[in-house]
Structure formats: C-alpha cells, structure tokens
Amino acid sequence: MNNRKRAGIVTALIGLVALIMILNASTSAPIIIWPVEAYLGMVFTIGWLTSVPAWLAYVLAVVVFILVIWVCYKLGSWLYGLVARRN
C-alpha cells in the first residue's frame, strides 16, 4: 500500500467521523452509539423529507454514507498527490 492510499483512507475516516459527529451534535447518547444514531437519523430525515418507502430510506442512507467515504478518500489521495509532487 502506498502513501497515497494511506492518505485517502485517513481522510475517509476523518470525513466519516466528522459526519457522524455533525449528525450527533445535540444528542446525549454515549459515543459508542453515535454511528447507529447517525444512520437512523439519516434514515428518518430522508424518509420524512422525501416521503419514500422505509426500505428505500434505509438504502439511500447507506448510499449517502458510502458516497461521503468515497469522496473523502478521493479528495485525500488527490491532495496527497498534489503535496507529494511539489517535493
């Protein structure tokens, strides 16, 4: 595994943790429960705002989390490529 992939993975984890923290900013739940709360909050928001069936809201919430991870991974590897090329 090269450094560019490592930078992408670290950026993806930071982005995922940031999303989970944003979605749980006002809850009093323990930190260990935050990922589940973020997922269920996303499902509720998608279902409530768009009036889609429940099963589709669950699928769309998973897609949103996967997209956040993928975008952060690509952004991190791209930024590392820019920084490494300068040296």
Biopython code that builds the backbone (N, CA, C, O; Angstrom):
import numpy as np
from Bio.PDB.StructureBuilder import StructureBuilder

atoms = [
    (1, "MET", "N", (0.842, -1.165, 0.000)),
    (1, "MET", "CA", (0.000, 0.000, 0.000)),
    (1, "MET", "C", (0.895, 1.238, 0.000)),
    (1, "MET", "O", (1.789, 1.371, 0.837)),
    (2, "ASN", "N", (0.650, 2.123, -0.929)),
    (2, "ASN", "CA", (1.483, 3.314, -0.994)),
    (2, "ASN", "C", (0.910, 4.432, -0.118)),
    (2, "ASN", "O", (-0.182, 4.318, 0.439)),
    (3, "ASN", "N", (1.674, 5.497, -0.019)),
    (3, "ASN", "CA", (1.285, 6.604, 0.856)),
    (3, "ASN", "C", (0.027, 7.314, 0.372)),
    (3, "ASN", "O", (-0.738, 7.849, 1.175)),
    (4, "ARG", "N", (-0.185, 7.318, -0.930)),
    (4, "ARG", "CA", (-1.366, 7.982, -1.463)),
    (4, "ARG", "C", (-2.644, 7.277, -0.989)),
    (4, "ARG", "O", (-3.623, 7.939, -0.644)),
    (5, "LYS", "N", (-2.639, 5.952, -0.973)),
    (5, "LYS", "CA", (-3.796, 5.199, -0.474)),
    (5, "LYS", "C", (-3.979, 5.404, 1.017)),
    (5, "LYS", "O", (-5.103, 5.528, 1.503)),
    (6, "ARG", "N", (-2.869, 5.438, 1.742)),
    (6, "ARG", "CA", (-2.958, 5.672, 3.191)),
    (6, "ARG", "C", (-3.573, 7.041, 3.492)),
    (6, "ARG", "O", (-4.409, 7.170, 4.387)),
    (7, "ALA", "N", (-3.160, 8.040, 2.751)),
    (7, "ALA", "CA", (-3.721, 9.383, 2.950)),
    (7, "ALA", "C", (-5.206, 9.396, 2.616)),
    (7, "ALA", "O", (-5.984, 10.072, 3.288)),
    (8, "GLY", "N", (-5.605, 8.662, 1.592)),
    (8, "GLY", "CA", (-7.021, 8.576, 1.243)),
    (8, "GLY", "C", (-7.833, 7.881, 2.316)),
    (8, "GLY", "O", (-8.945, 8.307, 2.627)),
    (9, "ILE", "N", (-7.291, 6.816, 2.884)),
    (9, "ILE", "CA", (-8.002, 6.088, 3.940)),
    (9, "ILE", "C", (-8.138, 6.945, 5.191)),
    (9, "ILE", "O", (-9.198, 6.974, 5.816)),
    (10, "VAL", "N", (-7.077, 7.636, 5.553)),
    (10, "VAL", "CA", (-7.132, 8.507, 6.738)),
    (10, "VAL", "C", (-8.147, 9.627, 6.522)),
    (10, "VAL", "O", (-8.918, 9.949, 7.426)),
    (11, "THR", "N", (-8.152, 10.217, 5.339)),
    (11, "THR", "CA", (-9.103, 11.290, 5.043)),
    (11, "THR", "C", (-10.530, 10.758, 5.035)),
    (11, "THR", "O", (-11.444, 11.439, 5.501)),
    (12, "ALA", "N", (-10.736, 9.550, 4.513)),
    (12, "ALA", "CA", (-12.073, 8.956, 4.518)),
    (12, "ALA", "C", (-12.566, 8.713, 5.939)),
    (12, "ALA", "O", (-13.732, 8.963, 6.244)),
    (13, "LEU", "N", (-11.679, 8.224, 6.812)),
    (13, "LEU", "CA", (-12.075, 8.016, 8.206)),
    (13, "LEU", "C", (-12.387, 9.329, 8.910)),
    (13, "LEU", "O", (-13.337, 9.415, 9.688)),
    (14, "ILE", "N", (-11.580, 10.355, 8.630)),
    (14, "ILE", "CA", (-11.848, 11.665, 9.233)),
    (14, "ILE", "C", (-13.183, 12.216, 8.744)),
    (14, "ILE", "O", (-13.950, 12.772, 9.530)),
    (15, "GLY", "N", (-13.461, 12.065, 7.459)),
    (15, "GLY", "CA", (-14.732, 12.532, 6.918)),
    (15, "GLY", "C", (-15.920, 11.791, 7.498)),
    (15, "GLY", "O", (-16.946, 12.402, 7.795)),
    (16, "LEU", "N", (-15.794, 10.470, 7.665)),
    (16, "LEU", "CA", (-16.875, 9.685, 8.246)),
    (16, "LEU", "C", (-17.109, 10.063, 9.707)),
    (16, "LEU", "O", (-18.253, 10.210, 10.137)),
    (17, "VAL", "N", (-16.041, 10.218, 10.457)),
    (17, "VAL", "CA", (-16.179, 10.623, 11.864)),
    (17, "VAL", "C", (-16.775, 12.025, 11.961)),
    (17, "VAL", "O", (-17.590, 12.293, 12.844)),
    (18, "ALA", "N", (-16.377, 12.913, 11.066)),
    (18, "ALA", "CA", (-16.928, 14.271, 11.077)),
    (18, "ALA", "C", (-18.427, 14.252, 10.779)),
    (18, "ALA", "O", (-19.194, 14.965, 11.427)),
    (19, "LEU", "N", (-18.851, 13.447, 9.807)),
    (19, "LEU", "CA", (-20.276, 13.343, 9.502)),
    (19, "LEU", "C", (-21.051, 12.795, 10.693)),
    (19, "LEU", "O", (-22.121, 13.303, 11.028)),
    (20, "ILE", "N", (-20.521, 11.774, 11.323)),
    (20, "ILE", "CA", (-21.191, 11.195, 12.489)),
    (20, "ILE", "C", (-21.260, 12.214, 13.625)),
    (20, "ILE", "O", (-22.276, 12.304, 14.314)),
    (21, "MET", "N", (-20.190, 12.979, 13.822)),
    (21, "MET", "CA", (-20.200, 13.991, 14.880)),
    (21, "MET", "C", (-21.196, 15.104, 14.591)),
    (21, "MET", "O", (-21.863, 15.592, 15.503)),
    (22, "ILE", "N", (-21.302, 15.508, 13.332)),
    (22, "ILE", "CA", (-22.259, 16.555, 12.969)),
    (22, "ILE", "C", (-23.692, 16.084, 13.192)),
    (22, "ILE", "O", (-24.530, 16.832, 13.695)),
    (23, "LEU", "N", (-23.966, 14.837, 12.813)),
    (23, "LEU", "CA", (-25.328, 14.327, 12.970)),
    (23, "LEU", "C", (-25.690, 14.063, 14.426)),
    (23, "LEU", "O", (-26.874, 13.968, 14.748)),
    (24, "ASN", "N", (-24.713, 13.942, 15.310)),
    (24, "ASN", "CA", (-24.969, 13.682, 16.723)),
    (24, "ASN", "C", (-24.585, 14.854, 17.615)),
    (24, "ASN", "O", (-24.331, 14.665, 18.804)),
    (25, "ALA", "N", (-24.539, 16.026, 17.075)),
    (25, "ALA", "CA", (-24.061, 17.179, 17.835)),
    (25, "ALA", "C", (-24.951, 17.501, 19.033)),
    (25, "ALA", "O", (-24.455, 17.969, 20.057)),
    (26, "SER", "N", (-26.237, 17.264, 18.923)),
    (26, "SER", "CA", (-27.130, 17.682, 20.008)),
    (26, "SER", "C", (-27.713, 16.516, 20.799)),
    (26, "SER", "O", (-28.647, 16.714, 21.575)),
    (27, "THR", "N", (-27.189, 15.314, 20.622)),
    (27, "THR", "CA", (-27.735, 14.177, 21.365)),
    (27, "THR", "C", (-26.933, 13.928, 22.632)),
    (27, "THR", "O", (-25.769, 14.310, 22.748)),
    (28, "SER", "N", (-27.590, 13.282, 23.563)),
    (28, "SER", "CA", (-26.910, 12.934, 24.804)),
    (28, "SER", "C", (-26.578, 11.445, 24.857)),
    (28, "SER", "O", (-26.325, 10.896, 25.929)),
    (29, "ALA", "N", (-26.580, 10.802, 23.703)),
    (29, "ALA", "CA", (-26.276, 9.368, 23.636)),
    (29, "ALA", "C", (-24.783, 9.141, 23.858)),
    (29, "ALA", "O", (-23.975, 10.025, 23.570)),
    (30, "PRO", "N", (-24.413, 7.980, 24.360)),
    (30, "PRO", "CA", (-22.991, 7.665, 24.519)),
    (30, "PRO", "C", (-22.299, 7.604, 23.155)),
    (30, "PRO", "O", (-22.934, 7.333, 22.136)),
    (31, "ILE", "N", (-21.006, 7.857, 23.153)),
    (31, "ILE", "CA", (-20.251, 7.921, 21.903)),
    (31, "ILE", "C", (-20.283, 6.580, 21.174)),
    (31, "ILE", "O", (-20.231, 6.556, 19.944)),
    (32, "ILE", "N", (-20.366, 5.496, 21.879)),
    (32, "ILE", "CA", (-20.375, 4.177, 21.249)),
    (32, "ILE", "C", (-21.636, 3.975, 20.407)),
    (32, "ILE", "O", (-21.627, 3.159, 19.486)),
    (33, "ILE", "N", (-22.696, 4.682, 20.694)),
    (33, "ILE", "CA", (-23.967, 4.563, 19.977)),
    (33, "ILE", "C", (-24.066, 5.559, 18.818)),
    (33, "ILE", "O", (-24.994, 5.460, 18.016)),
    (34, "TRP", "N", (-23.154, 6.498, 18.709)),
    (34, "TRP", "CA", (-23.237, 7.550, 17.694)),
    (34, "TRP", "C", (-23.363, 7.048, 16.258)),
    (34, "TRP", "O", (-24.169, 7.606, 15.514)),
    (35, "PRO", "N", (-22.622, 6.037, 15.822)),
    (35, "PRO", "CA", (-22.798, 5.602, 14.428)),
    (35, "PRO", "C", (-24.217, 5.113, 14.120)),
    (35, "PRO", "O", (-24.754, 5.398, 13.050)),
    (36, "VAL", "N", (-24.817, 4.382, 15.052)),
    (36, "VAL", "CA", (-26.184, 3.900, 14.844)),
    (36, "VAL", "C", (-27.160, 5.069, 14.854)),
    (36, "VAL", "O", (-28.073, 5.124, 14.030)),
    (37, "GLU", "N", (-26.972, 5.995, 15.774)),
    (37, "GLU", "CA", (-27.835, 7.165, 15.841)),
    (37, "GLU", "C", (-27.726, 8.022, 14.578)),
    (37, "GLU", "O", (-28.727, 8.546, 14.089)),
    (38, "ALA", "N", (-26.513, 8.159, 14.057)),
    (38, "ALA", "CA", (-26.333, 8.933, 12.827)),
    (38, "ALA", "C", (-27.039, 8.260, 11.658)),
    (38, "ALA", "O", (-27.694, 8.924, 10.855)),
    (39, "TYR", "N", (-26.906, 6.950, 11.566)),
    (39, "TYR", "CA", (-27.556, 6.213, 10.481)),
    (39, "TYR", "C", (-29.074, 6.319, 10.584)),
    (39, "TYR", "O", (-29.744, 6.615, 9.594)),
    (40, "LEU", "N", (-29.615, 6.082, 11.768)),
    (40, "LEU", "CA", (-31.064, 6.148, 11.927)),
    (40, "LEU", "C", (-31.594, 7.566, 11.767)),
    (40, "LEU", "O", (-32.705, 7.759, 11.273)),
    (41, "GLY", "N", (-30.816, 8.556, 12.177)),
    (41, "GLY", "CA", (-31.207, 9.945, 11.947)),
    (41, "GLY", "C", (-31.232, 10.289, 10.474)),
    (41, "GLY", "O", (-32.116, 11.013, 10.015)),
    (42, "MET", "N", (-30.262, 9.770, 9.727)),
    (42, "MET", "CA", (-30.240, 9.978, 8.286)),
    (42, "MET", "C", (-31.433, 9.302, 7.624)),
    (42, "MET", "O", (-32.049, 9.866, 6.720)),
    (43, "VAL", "N", (-31.762, 8.082, 8.078)),
    (43, "VAL", "CA", (-32.923, 7.361, 7.543)),
    (43, "VAL", "C", (-34.197, 8.147, 7.810)),
    (43, "VAL", "O", (-35.023, 8.304, 6.911)),
    (44, "PHE", "N", (-34.369, 8.639, 9.024)),
    (44, "PHE", "CA", (-35.555, 9.410, 9.368)),
    (44, "PHE", "C", (-35.648, 10.672, 8.526)),
    (44, "PHE", "O", (-36.720, 11.002, 8.020)),
    (45, "THR", "N", (-34.542, 11.376, 8.374)),
    (45, "THR", "CA", (-34.556, 12.617, 7.608)),
    (45, "THR", "C", (-34.906, 12.366, 6.144)),
    (45, "THR", "O", (-35.715, 13.090, 5.563)),
    (46, "ILE", "N", (-34.304, 11.349, 5.554)),
    (46, "ILE", "CA", (-34.604, 11.034, 4.154)),
    (46, "ILE", "C", (-36.063, 10.614, 3.999)),
    (46, "ILE", "O", (-36.746, 11.057, 3.076)),
    (47, "GLY", "N", (-36.532, 9.771, 4.894)),
    (47, "GLY", "CA", (-37.916, 9.313, 4.821)),
    (47, "GLY", "C", (-38.926, 10.409, 5.060)),
    (47, "GLY", "O", (-39.986, 10.433, 4.433)),
    (48, "TRP", "N", (-38.608, 11.308, 5.953)),
    (48, "TRP", "CA", (-39.543, 12.373, 6.287)),
    (48, "TRP", "C", (-39.577, 13.458, 5.217)),
    (48, "TRP", "O", (-40.649, 13.954, 4.871)),
    (49, "LEU", "N", (-38.422, 13.826, 4.696)),
    (49, "LEU", "CA", (-38.373, 14.904, 3.718)),
    (49, "LEU", "C", (-38.838, 14.490, 2.327)),
    (49, "LEU", "O", (-39.377, 15.312, 1.586)),
    (50, "THR", "N", (-38.636, 13.234, 1.965)),
    (50, "THR", "CA", (-38.954, 12.819, 0.604)),
    (50, "THR", "C", (-40.169, 11.915, 0.505)),
    (50, "THR", "O", (-40.632, 11.648, -0.604)),
    (51, "SER", "N", (-40.692, 11.442, 1.595)),
    (51, "SER", "CA", (-41.854, 10.546, 1.629)),
    (51, "SER", "C", (-41.634, 9.272, 0.814)),
    (51, "SER", "O", (-42.557, 8.780, 0.165)),
    (52, "VAL", "N", (-40.419, 8.743, 0.848)),
    (52, "VAL", "CA", (-40.124, 7.481, 0.179)),
    (52, "VAL", "C", (-40.472, 6.337, 1.122)),
    (52, "VAL", "O", (-40.601, 6.560, 2.326)),
    (53, "PRO", "N", (-40.630, 5.107, 0.607)),
    (53, "PRO", "CA", (-40.870, 3.961, 1.499)),
    (53, "PRO", "C", (-39.701, 3.753, 2.465)),
    (53, "PRO", "O", (-38.579, 4.191, 2.212)),
    (54, "ALA", "N", (-39.989, 3.089, 3.552)),
    (54, "ALA", "CA", (-38.981, 2.909, 4.602)),
    (54, "ALA", "C", (-37.759, 2.156, 4.092)),
    (54, "ALA", "O", (-36.632, 2.534, 4.411)),
    (55, "TRP", "N", (-37.954, 1.104, 3.310)),
    (55, "TRP", "CA", (-36.825, 0.318, 2.825)),
    (55, "TRP", "C", (-35.923, 1.156, 1.938)),
    (55, "TRP", "O", (-34.703, 0.993, 1.963)),
    (56, "LEU", "N", (-36.512, 2.054, 1.149)),
    (56, "LEU", "CA", (-35.708, 2.901, 0.277)),
    (56, "LEU", "C", (-34.944, 3.955, 1.078)),
    (56, "LEU", "O", (-33.831, 4.326, 0.708)),
    (57, "ALA", "N", (-35.527, 4.434, 2.161)),
    (57, "ALA", "CA", (-34.824, 5.392, 3.017)),
    (57, "ALA", "C", (-33.593, 4.755, 3.649)),
    (57, "ALA", "O", (-32.553, 5.403, 3.769)),
    (58, "TYR", "N", (-33.700, 3.496, 4.053)),
    (58, "TYR", "CA", (-32.546, 2.781, 4.613)),
    (58, "TYR", "C", (-31.446, 2.617, 3.564)),
    (58, "TYR", "O", (-30.266, 2.814, 3.854)),
    (59, "VAL", "N", (-31.840, 2.257, 2.351)),
    (59, "VAL", "CA", (-30.863, 2.075, 1.277)),
    (59, "VAL", "C", (-30.201, 3.399, 0.914)),
    (59, "VAL", "O", (-28.987, 3.452, 0.720)),
    (60, "LEU", "N", (-30.986, 4.459, 0.821)),
    (60, "LEU", "CA", (-30.426, 5.769, 0.472)),
    (60, "LEU", "C", (-29.475, 6.297, 1.545)),
    (60, "LEU", "O", (-28.491, 6.967, 1.233)),
    (61, "ALA", "N", (-29.770, 5.994, 2.804)),
    (61, "ALA", "CA", (-28.865, 6.414, 3.876)),
    (61, "ALA", "C", (-27.528, 5.702, 3.766)),
    (61, "ALA", "O", (-26.483, 6.314, 3.983)),
    (62, "VAL", "N", (-27.545, 4.417, 3.431)),
    (62, "VAL", "CA", (-26.293, 3.682, 3.218)),
    (62, "VAL", "C", (-25.535, 4.280, 2.043)),
    (62, "VAL", "O", (-24.314, 4.429, 2.100)),
    (63, "VAL", "N", (-26.254, 4.625, 0.976)),
    (63, "VAL", "CA", (-25.617, 5.228, -0.204)),
    (63, "VAL", "C", (-24.969, 6.569, 0.159)),
    (63, "VAL", "O", (-23.874, 6.875, -0.314)),
    (64, "VAL", "N", (-25.628, 7.354, 0.982)),
    (64, "VAL", "CA", (-25.060, 8.641, 1.396)),
    (64, "VAL", "C", (-23.761, 8.438, 2.178)),
    (64, "VAL", "O", (-22.781, 9.145, 1.943)),
    (65, "PHE", "N", (-23.747, 7.483, 3.097)),
    (65, "PHE", "CA", (-22.528, 7.217, 3.864)),
    (65, "PHE", "C", (-21.403, 6.709, 2.968)),
    (65, "PHE", "O", (-20.249, 7.105, 3.130)),
    (66, "ILE", "N", (-21.738, 5.836, 2.029)),
    (66, "ILE", "CA", (-20.718, 5.337, 1.101)),
    (66, "ILE", "C", (-20.187, 6.460, 0.226)),
    (66, "ILE", "O", (-18.986, 6.514, -0.040)),
    (67, "LEU", "N", (-21.053, 7.353, -0.224)),
    (67, "LEU", "CA", (-20.602, 8.487, -1.035)),
    (67, "LEU", "C", (-19.685, 9.426, -0.257)),
    (67, "LEU", "O", (-18.706, 9.934, -0.804)),
    (68, "VAL", "N", (-19.996, 9.656, 1.012)),
    (68, "VAL", "CA", (-19.128, 10.503, 1.836)),
    (68, "VAL", "C", (-17.758, 9.866, 1.989)),
    (68, "VAL", "O", (-16.740, 10.550, 1.882)),
    (69, "ILE", "N", (-17.721, 8.566, 2.237)),
    (69, "ILE", "CA", (-16.445, 7.865, 2.374)),
    (69, "ILE", "C", (-15.666, 7.927, 1.071)),
    (69, "ILE", "O", (-14.466, 8.199, 1.084)),
    (70, "TRP", "N", (-16.325, 7.682, -0.049)),
    (70, "TRP", "CA", (-15.646, 7.668, -1.353)),
    (70, "TRP", "C", (-15.111, 9.048, -1.728)),
    (70, "TRP", "O", (-13.979, 9.169, -2.198)),
    (71, "VAL", "N", (-15.922, 10.091, -1.521)),
    (71, "VAL", "CA", (-15.484, 11.445, -1.857)),
    (71, "VAL", "C", (-14.309, 11.866, -0.987)),
    (71, "VAL", "O", (-13.358, 12.466, -1.487)),
    (72, "CYS", "N", (-14.356, 11.566, 0.292)),
    (72, "CYS", "CA", (-13.247, 11.915, 1.180)),
    (72, "CYS", "C", (-11.985, 11.136, 0.826)),
    (72, "CYS", "O", (-10.882, 11.678, 0.907)),
    (73, "TYR", "N", (-12.133, 9.871, 0.434)),
    (73, "TYR", "CA", (-10.973, 9.078, 0.018)),
    (73, "TYR", "C", (-10.327, 9.691, -1.226)),
    (73, "TYR", "O", (-9.110, 9.866, -1.278)),
    (74, "LYS", "N", (-11.139, 10.009, -2.213)),
    (74, "LYS", "CA", (-10.601, 10.592, -3.448)),
    (74, "LYS", "C", (-9.968, 11.953, -3.180)),
    (74, "LYS", "O", (-8.916, 12.268, -3.735)),
    (75, "LEU", "N", (-10.598, 12.755, -2.338)),
    (75, "LEU", "CA", (-10.058, 14.069, -2.008)),
    (75, "LEU", "C", (-8.724, 13.952, -1.285)),
    (75, "LEU", "O", (-7.788, 14.694, -1.584)),
    (76, "GLY", "N", (-8.632, 13.028, -0.338)),
    (76, "GLY", "CA", (-7.387, 12.847, 0.405)),
    (76, "GLY", "C", (-6.254, 12.347, -0.464)),
    (76, "GLY", "O", (-5.124, 12.820, -0.344)),
    (77, "SER", "N", (-6.547, 11.378, -1.355)),
    (77, "SER", "CA", (-5.486, 10.884, -2.229)),
    (77, "SER", "C", (-5.084, 11.933, -3.258)),
    (77, "SER", "O", (-3.913, 12.013, -3.627)),
    (78, "TRP", "N", (-6.025, 12.731, -3.723)),
    (78, "TRP", "CA", (-5.705, 13.804, -4.670)),
    (78, "TRP", "C", (-4.836, 14.878, -4.009)),
    (78, "TRP", "O", (-3.855, 15.338, -4.592)),
    (79, "LEU", "N", (-5.207, 15.273, -2.787)),
    (79, "LEU", "CA", (-4.419, 16.285, -2.076)),
    (79, "LEU", "C", (-3.016, 15.773, -1.763)),
    (79, "LEU", "O", (-2.048, 16.528, -1.855)),
    (80, "TYR", "N", (-2.897, 14.500, -1.393)),
    (80, "TYR", "CA", (-1.575, 13.942, -1.134)),
    (80, "TYR", "C", (-0.749, 13.941, -2.418)),
    (80, "TYR", "O", (0.453, 14.205, -2.383)),
    (81, "GLY", "N", (-1.380, 13.649, -3.534)),
    (81, "GLY", "CA", (-0.668, 13.691, -4.806)),
    (81, "GLY", "C", (-0.148, 15.074, -5.134)),
    (81, "GLY", "O", (0.951, 15.227, -5.667)),
    (82, "LEU", "N", (-0.958, 16.095, -4.805)),
    (82, "LEU", "CA", (-0.503, 17.474, -5.041)),
    (82, "LEU", "C", (0.665, 17.840, -4.148)),
    (82, "LEU", "O", (1.622, 18.470, -4.599)),
    (83, "VAL", "N", (0.594, 17.449, -2.887)),
    (83, "VAL", "CA", (1.655, 17.789, -1.933)),
    (83, "VAL", "C", (2.930, 17.007, -2.260)),
    (83, "VAL", "O", (4.021, 17.575, -2.213)),
    (84, "ALA", "N", (2.818, 15.732, -2.586)),
    (84, "ALA", "CA", (3.984, 14.907, -2.855)),
    (84, "ALA", "C", (4.688, 15.320, -4.160)),
    (84, "ALA", "O", (5.906, 15.189, -4.280)),
    (85, "ARG", "N", (3.934, 15.805, -5.108)),
    (85, "ARG", "CA", (4.520, 16.225, -6.375)),
    (85, "ARG", "C", (5.378, 17.465, -6.228)),
    (85, "ARG", "O", (6.314, 17.658, -7.003)),
    (86, "ARG", "N", (5.082, 18.305, -5.257)),
    (86, "ARG", "CA", (5.831, 19.550, -5.056)),
    (86, "ARG", "C", (7.230, 19.289, -4.520)),
    (86, "ARG", "O", (8.146, 20.072, -4.772)),
    (87, "ASN", "N", (7.403, 18.205, -3.787)),
    (87, "ASN", "CA", (8.707, 17.950, -3.152)),
    (87, "ASN", "C", (9.618, 17.352, -4.131)),
    (87, "ASN", "O", (10.768, 17.058, -3.805)),
]
sb = StructureBuilder()
sb.init_structure("model")
sb.init_model(0)
sb.init_chain("A")
sb.init_seg("    ")
for serial, (resi, resn, name, xyz) in enumerate(atoms, 1):
    if name == "N":
        sb.init_residue(resn, " ", resi, " ")
    sb.init_atom(name, np.array(xyz, "f"), 0.0, 1.0, " ", f" {name:<3s}", serial, name[0])
structure = sb.get_structure()
